[in-house]
Amino acid sequence: MIIKPIQALLLTAVITSCSTSEQPASDKKATMNHLQNEQSPYLLQHADNPVDWYPWGAEAFDQAQRLNRPIFLSIGYSTCHWCHVMEHESFEDETVAKLLNENFVAIKVDREELPEIDHLYMTVCQTMTGSGGWPLTIIMTPDKEPFFAGTYFPRSARFGRTGMLELLPAISDAWNNRQVDIQKSVAQIKNHLTQIIPQKLGTALTPEIHDQTMEFFRNRFDEKLGGFGSAPKFPSPHNLLYLMRYYHFSNDSAALAMVEKTLQAIRYGGIYDHLGFGVHRYSTDSKWLVPHFEKMLYDQAMLTLAYLEIYQITGNQFYAETAREILAYVTRDMTDQNGGFYSAEDADSEGEEGKFYVWTRSEIIDILGVESRSKFCQLLNIKTDGNFRNEGGESESPVNIPHLTLGANIGKDDLHLIANARSQLLAVRNQRIRPFKDDKILTDWNGLMIAAFAKAAVILADPQYVKIAATAAGFIKANLNKSN
């Protein structure tokens, strides 16, 4: 169900009657807003915006009540590419900031710090618009009652997408002159949310429900490329773990085949970091080639569990080695000196998505020796004309995302060559400007990673993983325990 009465009315007003003169953006102001004392990396990224941001809390809502202003709620996270884009285009812009500061109370929320707030308002956005995502934009009353929702908005309207310079005056006008429409929208949203919240327990799980679930996956499975559905493709390891459980009690080989095809495609594809290891957040295409370059801790944990379980079933060392590689990445790049695990690495560096990870063929030729460079380029699909175009990038040279060809026969000599080349290329890559690391340590995500290391310790018979898991658990107990 999609509810958007005031949504449609506001957007119509934007198109037909709103005219705001644009002023050129100025440099960021030196003063800090109400986020300056927060701990969240995401909130601190916005602490010097000209927007007078508040964190979620009583101060912001009291201010909205006192001034009788709507609340502009923006939810995101520190490694979100489109959150960065919207900040640069809109929240660093003095004209947009003036509209927000004079007509709204602006609140910033880190979805990883307050997941329950994010979940609630993401449900609202999906209810009102039929879709969701981050950055998440919600306009609501001082009583936290939403009446407008969306995701990314550019500074000015373009490509059929409403801009902040058009949207904000239209909403302000509606707030001041069309309260009846706003209250109708609020009532409809409340009513719908009440209806979709389960009031009683569902029926018990039955074999038929599991069979229906299997059929759902079977119908959506991409038999040629692995994964489910079309672009974008997410690894969704929780689904793969379910299918392996289904295989255990049904002995349906099709479930196992879907898991193997998908995990192989991920490991071979550009979504996998073939130099530094670890898995990017999702693939923007159906071939698993071009990733959204973020790396999230929970993905590393859940995929490790999936690779470990498929190794247990099949005994194929390919899966065990992939699990080891992911854990090596987490140990090297995502582990605090006191044992906790960091949350994420950004997609962007130097203002460009993926710049840290991509290569021109000439770069690789210059780094590798004569005896290995041609073979490495052949194996990892490094081409003169590249395989990736970053629309927002500054480089005019064609660049490559290293990846293997799914189903290619790679022998021991090839693996040895790739390993040697990897160490050389990684040494050069490590001299580049790294993407931002979100060093926030979250209890739930750490729990997943601890479970992955502990399971790896048993399945791969590696006592070092026990030590890493125990140290992380000790850190959580000592530092993130409310009873302390």
N, C-alpha and C positions, 0 to 999 in steps of 0.2 A: 504493500500500500504506500503511495506517495502522497503526502499532504503538502500543498504549497499555495494556499490562497493568498496570503499576504506576500509570500515569496514572488508569485507571478505579478502581483499588483506593484510591488516595489520595483521589480526589474522593468516592468512596463513604464513606470514613472522615470526610471533612469534613462530609458531610450527616448522617451517623448518630450520630457520637460526639463530634465536636469542639465544645467550648464554651469560648469565650474572652470574658471580660467586657470590654466596651468602655469605654474611658476617653475623655473629651473631648480633642480635639487641643489642644496648647498651642502657644505661639508658637515659631518657629524658635530653636534655641539659637544663641548667639553664636559658639561655637567652630567651627572648621573641621575637616573630615575630611581624608583623605589625598589628596583631589583639589585641594587649594588651590594647588598649584604646577604644575598642568597648563596646557597651552596651548589645548586644545580648548574652544570656547565652550560646548558641551554639557556637558562635565564640570564646567566652572566654574559652570554653572547649578545643579549639585548639590553644590557644595563646602561650603555651609552647611546642608545637610540634617542632621537628627539621626541619620540612618543613617551608620554609619562606613564610607563607601565607600572602596574601593581602586581605583586604575587597574589595567588588565590588566598583569600583570608578576610577577616572581619573588617579590616581597614578599608579595603576596596568597596565592599558592599555597603558599609556605612556611608562612604563618600557618595556612592550612587544614589542611595536613599536621600541623603541630605540635599543633593543637587537635582534630584529627580531626573536622572539621565539614564539612558540605556547602557548596558555593559557590552563592550566589544571584547569577546573572549577569543584568544588565539592559542591553539594547542599544537605543540610540535615536539621535536627532540633534536638533540645537538648535531646528529649526523644526517639529518634529513636534507637532501639536496634542494627540494622545492621550498623548504622553510628558509634556506639561505637565499634563494632567489627572491622570495617575497620580502624578506628583510631588506635586501639591497635595493629592490625596486620601490618598495612602499614605506617600510618602517624607518628607513634612514632618510626619507624624503621629508623636507620641512613642510611642504604644502599638505601632504597626507597627515603628518603629525599634528599640524594645526587643526585640521578637521576633526581628528580623533580627540585631541586634548580639549577642544572647546565644546564638543557635543556628546562625548561618551566618557565612560570610565573604562580604561583599557587594562585587561588582565592577561598575563602570560602564564601558561601552564606547561610544565614538562610532563609529557604523557608517561614517561618512565618513572617519574617521581610520584605522580598521582594517577595511577592507572584506572582507578574507579571513576574519577572525574572524566577522563578520556573516554572510557567505555560508555558512560551515560550519554555524553553529548555526541559521540560517534553514532550511537543508536538514533538520536534525534536527527542528525544529519542524513542518515540513510532513510529514515522515515519521511523526511521532508523532500529529499532530492532524488532518492533512489540509488545513491552512491555515497562514497566517503573517501577519506584519505587525509594525508597531512601535507601542508599545514591545515588544521581544522579551524574553521571560522564560524563562530556562533554569535548572534546578537540576541540579547535577552534582557528582561526587565531586572530592576534591582533585586527582585525576589527570586532571581535565578530561573525565571520562566522563559524559555527560548521562543523566538518568533521568526528568526531568519537563520539559515545555515548554508554553508558552502565550504569550499576548500581553499585552493589558491586563487587569489585575485591579483592581477597586475596593477601597476600604478594607474594606467589609463586603459580604456577599453581597446581590445584588439583581438583579431581572429574570432570574433563572435563572443568573446569573454568579457563580462562587465569589469570595469576598472574601479579601483578604490576612489578615484576622484569623482566618479559618477555615483557610485553606490552609497558612500557615506552621507552626502547631502540628501539623497532620496530617503534613506532610513531616518535621518534626523527629522525630515519633513513629516514622515509618517508618524513618528513618535509624538510630534507636537500637534499634529492636525488630524490623525486618523487612529485614535486610540481604540475605537470600536472594532476596526479591522484587526488590529493587533491582538486585542483580547479574544476575538473569535479564533484566531490562529492558535493562541496559547491554549484555549479550551480544547480545540481539536487534537492538538499534540498530546495534551494530558490524557485525553480519553483513549487515544490510540495506544499510548505507552502502557496504560492500565490494562488494556485488552491483551497486549502481547506478553506481559509478564505472567508466567505460569502461576496459577492459583493453587494447583495441587500437583502431586507427583504424577508422572506419566506412567504408561504401562511398563511392565517388566520386559527386559530384553528376551527375545525369543530367537531360535535359529532362523526363523523367517525374516526377522529384522536384519540379521547379519547377512543373509543371502541377498536381501534387497540392497543393502549397502554395497556388497560386492558387485552387484549388477550396475549400480550407479558408477562405480569406479571403472568397470569394464567398458561402459558406454562412452566414458570421457577419455579413456586412455589413448595416447598417441603411440600407436604401434611402431611407427617408423622412427620417431625421435625421442620417445620416452616422455614421461610426465603426463599431466592431465589437462585437457583443454588446449587452447592456443595461447598466443602471446597476450600479456606477459605470463611467464611460467615461474612459479615459486617452487622451491624444493619440497616444501610441505612434508617434512619428515614424519610428523605425527600420523599422516595418512599411510605412509610406508610402513610404519611400525604396526598400525592396525592391520594392514594386509598380511604382514608376517604372522601376526596372531591368528588371523583368519586361516592362513595356510596350515598352521599347526593343528587346528581342530577340525578342518574340513578336508585337508590333503588336496586342495584344489591347486594344481600346479600353475594355473593362470595367474593367481594372486602373486606367487613367487616370481613369475616371469615379469610382471609389471614392476615389481620392486627392483629386480636386477637391471632391467633395461633403463629405468630411471636413474638409479645410482651410478651406473656406468656412464650414462650420458652426462650427468653432472660432473663426474670426475674427469671426463675427456673434454668437456666444453670450456668456453671462455668464462663461465660463471665460477670456475675453479681457478685459484691463483696458482699457476704452475711453477712459479718461482719461489714465492714466499709461503705457499700453502694457505689453507683456509678457503671458505666459500663465501662469495658475495651474496647479497641479499636476494636477488631474483634476476631472471633473464628477461630482457625487454623484448626478445624475439622468441620464436618457437623452437629455435635450433640450440638453445642454451649457449649462444655465442656471445652476445653483447649484454653484459650484466649491468644492473644498477650497482655501482661499485662499493656501496657500503658493506661493512662486515659487522654482523651482529653476534654477540656472545651466544644468545640462545640458539641461533642457527648452528653454530659450531658444536654446541652440546648435543642438540637433537640429531644432527647428521652423524656425529660420532656414534651415538647409540644405534642409529640405523645401520651404519656400516659394520659395527661390531656384531649386530644380530644376524645380518645376512652372511657374515663370515662364519658365525656359529652354525648356520644352516647348511651352507655350501662347502665350507672348508677352503674357499678360494682366497689365496693370500693377497690378491689384488685388493680386496675389501679391507683386510687387516692393515695393509700398508697405507691405504687411504686414511683410515682412522688414526694411525700413528702420525701421519703428516698433519692432520688437522690439530691433533693434540700438541704437536711440535710448534705450530703457529701460535696456539693459545699460550703455551709455556713461554715462548720467546717474546711475544708482542702484547699479550693481553693479561699478564699476571703482575700484580703489584708486588713490590719488594717484601711486603708482609704477608703475602699469600692469597689475597683476594683477587678476583677476576674483574677486569674492566668491562664496560658495557658494549662499546662499539668503536669502530673506526669509520671516519667520514668517507664519502664518495669523492669529495673535491679536494684538490690541493692547488694552490696558486689561482684560486677562483675558477678552476676548470675540472669538470667531472672526469675521473679516470686518468688524469694526466700522470699520476704516479705509476700507473700499471702498464701503460702502452709503450710501444717501441716502433721506430722506423726500422726498415730492413738494414739500412746503412749503419745505424747504431750497433746492431747486433754483429754485423760483418766486421766492424772496426774492433769490437771487443773480443770476439772469439778467434781462436787460431784457425789457420787455413784448413787443417785436416778435419775440423768439426763444424765449421759455420754453415756450410751448404747443407749438410745432413740435418743439422739442428733446425734450420729454416724450413726444410722440407717436412720434418716430423711435426713441428709446432705451427705449421701453416703461416709462416712469416713471408709476406709477399711485398714486392716492390711497390705495388699500388695500394697496399694496405687492405684491411678488412673491416675498418671501423672509421666512421666519420662523426666526430663530436660537433654537433651543430653550434654549440656555444663556445667551442675552443678557438684559441688564437692561432694555433699552429696550422700552417698551410701544407705541411708535409704529410703524406699518407701514413697512418700509423696502424699498428697491429695489436690485437689481443692474442697472446699466445694460446693455442688450444690444439688438442689432438683430434684426429679424425675418428669419429665413433666407429668401432669395429675394426680399426687398423691393427695389423699384426705387428706388434712392437716386441722385438727380441731383446735378449739380455744385453747384447752389445749396444743396442739403441738406448736402453735404459741407462747404461753406464755413461754413454755420451751425453744424454740429457742431464744427468746428475752433475757431471763436470761443468757443463755449460751453465747450469743453474747457479752454481756457486760463483762463477765469474760475473754473470749478469746481476745476481742479487747484490754483490759487492758494489756494483755501479749504481743499482737502483737505490740502495741504502744511502747514497750521497744526495739523492733528490730531496726536495722538501716533502715531508710526509703529510698525509691527510691528518686532520685533527683527530685526536683520540679522546673519546668520552671516558674519563677515568672514574666516573661514578661507579660505585660498587653496590649492586642490588642483591638483596637476599635471595629472591626467587630465582633470578638468572644464575646466581652462584650455585644455588642448589642443583640446578640442571647440570652445570659444569662439573660439580663435585661428583654427581652420579655418573657422568660420562667417564671421568678419570677412574673412579672406583670400579666400574664395570670393565674398563680396559685393563685394569690391574689383574683382574681375575681371568678374563678371556685371553689376554695376550701374555699372561704370566710375567708381568713387569712390575717389580716392587717399587720402582721409582714413581709410578702412578699412584700407588698407595700413599706415599709421602706427600705428593702434591695435593691429593684430595684431603688428607688429614690436616695439612697446614691451612688450606682454605677453610675447612670446617671450623678449625680453631679460631681463625680470624673472624668469621661470622659470629661465632659464639661470644667472642670477647668484645666485639665492636658494634654489632648490630642486634643486640639482645636487649629488649626493653626492660628486662629484670635487672640489668646491670646498673 
